[in-house]
Amino acid sequence: MAFPKGFLWGGATAANQFEGAWDVDGKGASTSDHCTNGTHTTPKRVTIGFEEGTLYPSREASDFYHHYKEDIALYAEMGFKTFRLSIAWTRIFPTGMESEPNEAGLAFYDKVFDECAKYGIEPLVTISHYEMPYALVEKCNGWEGRECIDYFMNYATCILDRYHDKVKYWLTFNEINVGVMPAGSILSTGTIKGYEGSFYGVPDEPQVRFQAMHHQFVASALTVIYAHEHYPELKIGNMIAFGGTYPLTPNPDDMLLNQEHMQLNNWFCGDVQCRGYYPGYMWRYFKEHGVEIKMEPGDLETLRKGTVDFYTFSYYMTNCMSADPEVEVAEGNVLSGVKNPYLEASDWGWQIDPKGLRWVLNEIWDRYQLPMMVVENGLGAFDTVEEDGSIHDSYRIDYLRRHIEQMGEAIEDGVNLIGYTTWGCTDLVSASTGEMAKRYGFVFVDKYDDGTGTLARSRKDSFFWYKKVIATNGEDLA
């Protein structure tokens, strides 16, 4: 199972979960900055104002803003070929509505990209990753407002113009398909004007959600078009949260339910961004759910013209689907379903399915025939620091090893897989629960859920294991 020469091994982070410095050097408040911490059993909340005595973990996060040189040096030590990160929209345009960018914010990312270049690390940049200016939530209910397209394009074209000679690979929206789910209103579309409450308590308004997603589709396509016209050497991709599901039984009702679930949750956004049009099954869905997408002349042409160059996705788990309301439900974050009796689960109840990754890779490849990257995959777990400072995370090594093995199988199947970035290569704040205890990294960050910690970095056992994996291009997984 030979990984191709030049395979892009690396790790992934997001500004709102990793960067910190939420109000430093002119940065404005994003939706993530309005989210409190939470736990596995107590959901995080979103607040309109900031509550005294409440922890908002994205404010400091892992403080990459002040540790970027140290962090990138650690990635270089592991041998990273690529580093996936996101740019914070509010660091460039604090409210999203400014006509001129914040130069201090632009200068920060110049330094980050230059540091990557020093070690020969290729940046993979997500333009919008689970945050948007909170001022745009208040002004136009986030992406529900058509004007958000223009605000976003002002931002996207600015960073493409600034960094086109430093960044080759770009992703438009992180896990854009999360917008089909109510929790996506906080994470993705920002359609939470006036809302305070639980992460899982946002009112479900399908008309608002899908209208907001249409505006994101148009913005994504316009970004691709702009990049192709101005910087043809750039490659622009999408990013999908792929939650593969199986029918629990051969019952035709389970089969059809699973097909519908896969279409809505996994295929819809990829079909629009890779094929350039709304698939027929979604027009039926809109009709049956009372959704009427308001479009402007030229929108459909824009979607056709602005298809992506490559396909990327996150993969953590699979679930089952059943028409039987009595079956046991599995745990997850925004992705959930019926428990699979053949799978084990993580500490957070996420079902572990390495072979499912091979299946998903083949399904995506057969559908789109585009180069692919797995840009998030990892195990959130409790890590224990021993007295001598060591962290023995054999459970993480085992999880990653089994998934990498299945990626190799998919490559043997003929899938054009060009890169793999594990999620949270350095410990960071969980997007779904807002906690630090759910750790993913090869690098431990001394930061805890009460807000304490020195932010010191230390290497886990998995750090040295992944270094060996990269050095052998995936041949030595022992």
C-alpha positions, 0 to 999 in steps of 0.5 A: 500500500504505497502512498504516492510520492509528494503525499501531503502529510500534516495536521489541521487547526482552526483559528477560533479553536486555536489562535486566541488573542480574540481582541488583540491588534484590532481583531473583532468579535466572531460568533465563536467568541460569543460561545461559552465553554461546556462539557460532554454532558453540559452543552456550551451556550451562545450569549449576546453579551459577555457574562462576567465570570463565564469562560469563553474558551475561544478568547485565549484557546491555545494562543497560537497567536503568540506561540506560532513560531514554536508550534510550526517548529514542532510541526517541522520536527514531525516532518509536516508537508502541509499545515491546515489552518484558517484565517480569522475573518474578524482579524482582517475585517473586525466587523466584516463591513470595513472598506479597508482591511486591518493591516495588523491582522494581515501582517500576522498571517504573513509571518505565519506563512513565512514561518511555514515556508522556512521549513518547507511546509505547504499551508492549506488555508480555510477561508471561513472556519466556523466563525464570522463577524458577530456584527454581521449576525446582528446586522443581517442574521448572518448568511441569511442576508444576501448582502453577506456575499459582498462582505465575504467577497471583500474579505476573500479577495483581499486575502487571495490578493495578499497571500496568493504567492504564499498559499497554493491550496485554499478551502472556501467554507469548513464543513459547509454541510453542517448548515443543513443541521440546526446546530449549524446556525451557530457554527456555520451560517451565523443565523442566530440574531437575538438568540441566547441559549444552548448550542443544541437549542437553536430554533429550527427554521429550514427556510432560513437555513437553506437560504443562508446556505444558498448564499454560501454556495454563491460566495464559494463559487464566486471565490473559485471564479475570482481565483481562477481568473486572477491566480490560475496557479491556485487550487480551491477546494470545498470541505464536507463533514462526512458522516457516513451511515449504513442501513441498520438492516436490509429492510427497504425502509432502512435502505431508503431512509439511509439514502435520503440521509446520505443525500441531504447530509453528505452529498447535497453540498458536494453536488453543488460545489463539485457538479455546479447545480442543485441535485433533483432530490433537493428540489423534492426536499424543498417542496416537501419541507416548504422551502423556497430558495430565493435566487437572483439572476445569474446565481445558477450560472455562477454555481456552474462556473465556480466548481471546486478543483479538489474535494476535502472532508472530515471523517471521524465516525459512522452511524446507522439509520433505522426506520424503527424508532425503538433502536438505540441511538449513538452519541456524536456531536452534530452528526448522530444516528443509530448505534452500530453493534459491530463498532466500538466507541470513543470516550465521547461516544463517537463510533470508531470505524476505520474501514468506513473511511475506505468505503467513504473515500471510494464513494466520493471518488466514484461520484466526483473524480476529483483529487481528494484530501482527508483534512480532519481525522482524529481521536478526542480523548482524555490524556494523562500527564505522567510524573515525568511529563510523558503522555502515553497516548497509545489509543490515539496511535491505534486510532490513527494507524487503523485509519491510515491503513484504510487510506492506503487500501483506498489508494490501492482501490484507485482513489486519488488521495493527495493529502491527510491532515489529522485534526487538532495536531496541537491540543485546542478547544472542541468546536462541539463542546467548548472544552480542552479536556477532549484532546486530539493533539500530538502536542499537549497544551497545558490549558484546562477547562477552568481557564488555568494553565501555562500554555506550555507545549509538550510532545506526546508519544503520538508525536514521535510515532507520526514523525516516523509515519511521515518519514517513511511516507506511511510505510512504517505504521508500527 
